[in-house]
Amino acid sequence: MGGIGILPSKPEKYHYQPYNNINNNNILRIRSSKFTLCSSIFVFLAFIIFFFILSPSTSSLPTKNSWGGPEWEKRVTKSTRHNSPSGSPLTVLVTGASGFVGMHVSLALKRRGDGVLGIDNFNRYYDINLKRTRAKVLSRAGVFVVEGDINDVHLLRKLFDVVAFTHVMHLAAQAGVRYAMRNPNSYVHSNIAGFVNLLEVSKSANPQPAIVYASSSSVYGLNSKTPFSEKDRTDQPASLYAATKKAGEEFAHTYNHIYGLSVTGLRFFTVYGPWGRPDMAVYLFTKDILKGKQITVFESPDGGSVTRDFTYIGDIVKGCLGALDTAKKSTGSGGKKKGNAQYRIFNLGNTSPVPVSELVNILEKLLKVNVKRKVVPMPINGDVRFTHANISRAQRELGYMPTTDLEAGLKKFVRWYLDFHSPLKNKNVW
Ligand SMILES: NC(=O)c1ccc[n+]([C@@H]2O[C@H](COP(=O)([O-])OP(=O)(O)OC[C@H]3O[C@@H](n4cnc5c(N)ncnc54)[C@H](O)[C@@H]3O)[C@@H](O)[C@H]2O)c1
């Protein structure tokens, strides 16, 4: 998918064909004025320089893709070898493995003896060194992260040729609600086109894997009934990010219905913890508080507090493993459905919403810094006022039970943050 509108989602897919749609009269007019031609060339060059070199909209594009060859295949195979004395180990392709959730889930699977292969395009949406360091941690644990994009159909087919994956844990996405206003095409590229590509390759694989994929609490959008239940409406997204995550759920349903793919969607609620994302509140607040900067805390237009159902990464990992372990096999083969396949969707939250102002209070205590704060009305940027998960379905069917409260989880985050950013730390130890 080359992207919508005039902005490219990937540079190599953007073919500029300036003369195709210009009729003869226009050509004559252009020829009659050298000045117009020169200025057109100038504008065109300025456009190219802005969008391909200077524009932040290209900052999340993949850097390079390098894969293939016997050595590479050996690493792929080795990474997916099982090391489980009992039970029936899984063979899992984890997309977005160098991301926050992806790293933790991959490590947990590997530690219990499953075969795990990661894929990640290492885009520059946030600090790429953090992603590279996570990949190093994974490599040391025996998990190879292939550098590539889930839109690369040849790469995905190759991976399925080399390895008979039993499961796909799909976490790759363009995340973040606010960035969607700056670079909508990166969301369409990863969350829609990339997901459809992954489903296409999975449905044609033999055997078909079971798919567990990350959705988001953001799909509840303007829903005001709390706590959010999987039965509530999800057709009022408040951000483009939410719209693409909801679209992902619909595509997953379609592939389940037509091709017999077993699919499970997990709606994560504001995940935080060690190795967390630098674009999220917990990380940003910690960074600014330590620098002595003023913290901006949003309140809702009616003066009420903005609250989030902050969920600790360790609990989310347990939910992901629960979903993988209870996923039934897909029923299709050779791209054809042989019977109805499992279709599920679960909230994974903490079911204990906390005002963002309280989050700042806890960080203030843990960091031992007096926080300067400014309370301002929440701008209309796609963020919602509150989230709160009803998790009874996940409790019942996945055995999911979050056990880490915000203070305990933040303690672990702060310890990791200070260690990771310590100037004394030799980065090679990660
Ligand atoms: N962290 C949260 O609070 C939260 C909440 C709700 C939903 N989610 C969802 O959970 C999943 C994981 O989120 P995260 O917080 O770990 O985000 P993350 O950005 O840390 O991880 C996503 C990873 O996917 C990779 N990626 C993006 N597009 C790709 C592509 N086209 N091909 C290959 N790799 C690609 C990125 O480089 C990144 O490493 C995402 O699907 C996200 O939408 C996260």
The ligand as an SDF file (V2000), in Angstrom:
LIG
                    3D

 44 48  0  0  0  0  0  0  0  0999 V2000
    2.1840    0.6330   25.4280 N   0  0  0  0  0  0  0  0  0  0  0  0
    0.8820    0.8920   25.5730 C   0  0  0  0  0  0  0  0  0  0  0  0
    0.4490    1.5600   26.5270 O   0  0  0  0  0  0  0  0  0  0  0  0
   -0.1110    0.3630   24.5750 C   0  0  0  0  0  0  0  0  0  0  0  0
   -1.4800    0.5930   24.8160 C   0  0  0  0  0  0  0  0  0  0  0  0
   -2.4000    0.1050   23.9090 C   0  0  0  0  0  0  0  0  0  0  0  0
   -1.9950   -0.6270   22.8210 C   0  0  0  0  0  0  0  0  0  0  0  0
   -0.6770   -0.8320   22.5920 N   0  0  0  0  0  0  0  0  0  0  0  0
   -0.2730   -1.6090   21.4140 C   0  0  0  0  0  0  0  0  0  0  0  0
    0.6510   -2.5870   21.8370 O   0  0  0  0  0  0  0  0  0  0  0  0
    1.6030   -2.8520   20.8120 C   0  0  0  0  0  0  0  0  0  0  0  0
    3.0150   -2.6730   21.3520 C   0  0  0  0  0  0  0  0  0  0  0  0
    3.1540   -1.3290   21.8130 O   0  0  0  0  0  0  0  0  0  0  0  0
    4.4990   -0.7910   22.4350 P   0  0  0  0  0  0  0  0  0  0  0  0
    4.1280    0.1210   23.5330 O   0  0  0  0  0  0  0  0  0  0  0  0
    5.4270   -1.9140   22.6910 O   0  0  0  0  0  0  0  0  0  0  0  0
    5.0270    0.0980   21.2180 O   0  0  0  0  0  0  0  0  0  0  0  0
    6.4930    0.2350   20.6280 P   0  0  0  0  0  0  0  0  0  0  0  0
    6.4460    1.3790   19.6810 O   0  0  0  0  0  0  0  0  0  0  0  0
    7.4840    0.2660   21.7120 O   0  0  0  0  0  0  0  0  0  0  0  0
    6.6620   -1.1130   19.8210 O   0  0  0  0  0  0  0  0  0  0  0  0
    6.2200   -1.3040   18.5060 C   0  0  0  0  0  0  0  0  0  0  0  0
    7.3950   -1.8090   17.6910 C   0  0  0  0  0  0  0  0  0  0  0  0
    6.9270   -2.0970   16.3770 O   0  0  0  0  0  0  0  0  0  0  0  0
    7.9120   -1.6920   15.4500 C   0  0  0  0  0  0  0  0  0  0  0  0
    7.2290   -1.4240   14.1750 N   0  0  0  0  0  0  0  0  0  0  0  0
    6.3760   -0.4010   13.8960 C   0  0  0  0  0  0  0  0  0  0  0  0
    5.9490   -0.4950   12.6310 N   0  0  0  0  0  0  0  0  0  0  0  0
    6.5260   -1.6150   12.1020 C   0  0  0  0  0  0  0  0  0  0  0  0
    6.4880   -2.2340   10.8260 C   0  0  0  0  0  0  0  0  0  0  0  0
    5.7560   -1.7170    9.8370 N   0  0  0  0  0  0  0  0  0  0  0  0
    7.2110   -3.3510   10.6320 N   0  0  0  0  0  0  0  0  0  0  0  0
    7.9720   -3.8730   11.6300 C   0  0  0  0  0  0  0  0  0  0  0  0
    8.0560   -3.3240   12.8580 N   0  0  0  0  0  0  0  0  0  0  0  0
    7.3360   -2.2140   13.0820 C   0  0  0  0  0  0  0  0  0  0  0  0
    8.5520   -0.4660   16.0630 C   0  0  0  0  0  0  0  0  0  0  0  0
    9.8620   -0.2310   15.5930 O   0  0  0  0  0  0  0  0  0  0  0  0
    8.5150   -0.7880   17.5490 C   0  0  0  0  0  0  0  0  0  0  0  0
    9.7440   -1.3370   17.9810 O   0  0  0  0  0  0  0  0  0  0  0  0
    1.2440   -1.9010   19.6770 C   0  0  0  0  0  0  0  0  0  0  0  0
    0.4310   -2.5940   18.7740 O   0  0  0  0  0  0  0  0  0  0  0  0
    0.4350   -0.8020   20.3560 C   0  0  0  0  0  0  0  0  0  0  0  0
   -0.4650   -0.1980   19.4630 O   0  0  0  0  0  0  0  0  0  0  0  0
    0.2780   -0.3640   23.4480 C   0  0  0  0  0  0  0  0  0  0  0  0
  1  2  1  0
  2  3  2  0
  2  4  1  0
  4  5  1  0
  4 44  2  0
  5  6  2  0
  6  7  1  0
  7  8  2  0
  8  9  1  0
  8 44  1  0
  9 10  1  0
  9 42  1  0
 10 11  1  0
 11 12  1  0
 11 40  1  0
 12 13  1  0
 13 14  1  0
 14 15  2  0
 14 16  1  0
 14 17  1  0
 17 18  1  0
 18 19  2  0
 18 20  1  0
 18 21  1  0
 21 22  1  0
 22 23  1  0
 23 24  1  0
 23 38  1  0
 24 25  1  0
 25 26  1  0
 25 36  1  0
 26 27  1  0
 26 35  1  0
 27 28  2  0
 28 29  1  0
 29 30  1  0
 29 35  2  0
 30 31  1  0
 30 32  2  0
 32 33  1  0
 33 34  2  0
 34 35  1  0
 36 37  1  0
 36 38  1  0
 38 39  1  0
 40 41  1  0
 40 42  1  0
 42 43  1  0
M  CHG  2   8   1  16  -1
M  END
$$$$
